[in-house]
């Protein structure tokens, strides 16, 4: 195995000096272990109590390279310690026991142990334990780099292969899986050469509850729009935390918020949004507009009204044009509310336009404005596949709605965070494929929760343009959807700070098509599509360009509840998203700056938003009333939402007609 | 010189017999190998720790088994498990073997069997302690006489 300079304090002499923490309540064994380890030239620290060990580890995550622990301990079960260490510190842990029962060994491995040694432990066995450290480091490194710069999912064994001689062992995968909740963020590792071991020294940041609280407090203090990593970092005042760590965490956080706010905003926003949709632009600049959409989602009437207010034709037209798209943030925010959109399905023509508006549930309200929602809206209303956001297709009346309705529906759908959803729905609308709706719903929801929909909005906006193009062509929609999702994703994932600027052209536009639909779908977890979106600069968006993304950041999502949720959600669930099933659309190479964050999004397993499939199911806990909405939407939407074959599956959606 | 050689021979013979009789196994040899200039008293230290621990565990087990109301076999088992671990770490083979038998009685919740095992463990422990103390004494004598401890393979 090629041993490179690795982590240890003595740079070139690893494994000499590798810092091991030995835990065993039996003093005899502990002394023996200490002596053996010292003989192997490791740097040993011992303790007879698991609690003390944890304390030591928590004090300084960088203090140790490896932990060896006995299984039977009076104060804490060895397996529990194993889990905690794996989750919090992500260090390799070796179990030690006098009992070599297969069941126990299996338990150890399933809990994440790198190895299971039997007592009496022999020196030969201990002489090899440093391998675990290298393996883990390498995988982590690859992992991070990969997600950031490559397309490969970090678990991809190909990465391991890249590690050279290091054996790719399942442990790595397991580690990742086990660490879904683990919020290691070594974004700064992105791009870092795997081989450059010097970076291996960088500790992985683990976002503990306290740390996250500090983060949230800082974000609140700054205001979500103004929350830029640098400032957050300053406010948090935590040592060993880099701007990149904060940036990636912020990204995830935004997704989370979006998801949450989406739901919350849907209702309220929908109404407002519909009313405020301005045909002239999709400038989603103001999330509020979109927010309205959210509210619209719930009510057909509202939608209709709102949409009607849109200058249908004008709006629609606008929607088609990039400028109209304003969806900019749609995807994420309220768009989810597209429930009305669901009905839209049909608003094929107009709706398509609407689609562009990404009904970012919360934030996207603005976006929708630009959309020719009016047309679709009616349709949307009719169709309202309530439950499923994406169901634009059914919208009979609201043709225009596409945008608004879509957004509404999207929003309804639950703002699920995925702004993309909004977008997708839009695009779907365009095509009339109902698929979008579903996606949207999900995405929106997800995205909403995940981020401050702002970003997604931009995505949507970009999508919107795309949607215009989609008109009539499902494919487009899908593409758009994807881009949207991508964009959204991008936006979200990309440096939050960037959200302010409508990224219209950015990520989404160019390539979005590919991304997303699948990504949208997948995005249930928001993240998923985000990542995808990110990657792909939705070309579609470009087309539309015109729209201004509502800067996701500007979109105020309902912070209240979202924030409340976050610790728990973000920490574990939020990030939990599974890997986006990037069905091909994920374009890891972040063409756009926004993508930069992508990997992180995807990487942290947690974040990856779940497949959008869950139409409306995503809404994280605090949805409250939105839940009703969402569930309603979801129900209807659900079936339609299922993306099939990797694209949005819009096929099912009635949206086809729309837009 | 003669004294040293004599002592060394005694030491070797005694060690061999302990191994032969199963009091000590290969693990003990490993321990002896670990002893070096950095940790000259390593083996003695480990052995002392073991004895202390052993006594504590035996007391725990006795107390648990004496409970008239109901023996907490889980607790007994935990103690036995630990004793098994430490005895195997030090190379106390006979003690370890008794522990293995002891554990199955615990699992079967056989109080009588456990008590018998406890007796055996106590017995083996005492024997081992004595023997090791003799061995260590020899070691000291060798060192005092200026010799070095021979490595027994």
Contacts between the chains, C-beta under 8 A, distances in Angstrom:
chain1	res1	chain2	res2	distance
A	25	B	82	7.4
A	26	B	53	6.5
A	26	B	82	5.5
A	26	B	85	5.7
A	26	B	86	5.0
A	26	B	89	7.7
A	27	B	49	4.9
A	27	B	52	7.5
A	27	B	53	5.8
A	28	B	46	6.1
A	28	B	49	4.6
A	28	B	50	4.5
A	28	B	53	5.4
A	28	B	86	4.0
A	28	B	89	5.7
A	28	B	90	6.0
A	29	B	85	5.8
A	29	B	86	5.7
A	29	B	89	4.8
A	31	B	45	6.6
A	31	B	46	5.6
A	31	B	49	5.7
A	32	B	31	7.3
A	32	B	46	6.0
A	32	B	89	5.0
A	32	B	90	7.4
A	35	B	34	5.4
A	35	B	39	6.3
A	35	B	42	6.0
A	35	B	46	7.8
A	36	B	34	6.8
A	38	B	38	7.8
A	39	B	34	6.0
A	70	B	85	7.7
A	72	B	78	6.6
A	72	B	81	5.8
A	72	B	82	6.6
A	72	B	85	7.8
A	74	B	78	8.0
A	97	B	85	7.4
A	98	B	81	6.2
A	98	B	82	7.8
A	98	B	84	4.9
A	98	B	85	3.4
A	98	B	88	6.0
A	99	B	81	6.6
A	119	B	85	4.8
A	119	B	88	5.4
A	119	B	89	5.5
A	120	B	27	4.8
A	120	B	30	7.9
A	120	B	88	4.6
A	120	B	89	4.3
A	120	B	90	7.7
A	120	B	91	7.3
A	121	B	89	7.4
A	122	B	30	6.9
A	123	B	30	7.0
A	123	B	34	7.5
